[in-house]
């Protein structure tokens, strides 16, 4: 559920590390999701949220599976808005990452 995922993004503090215009988030520790939108499918996004990656903490013990699924749907919906950006490999469990400026 995209609307629930937007709420999870806010309540889990994702915006403390990530910038995401749709969420009004301006964090600078993690990737700017407006410029580096990972288009990896909901399962890949959920895996990163659940287990963490490259300095991002794991949220598997903090969020329910429904919350992880919802925030993944929210980020996946956002990613579909950037289909015109060039893709490049994103690494294990990531599929392809789209990089927009």
ABEGO torsion letter per residue (X at the ends): XAAAAAAAAAAAGAAAABBBAAAGBABAABBBAAABBBBAEAAAAAAAAAAEBGGBBBAAAABBAAAAAAAAAAAAAAAAAAAABBBBBAEBGAEBBBBBX
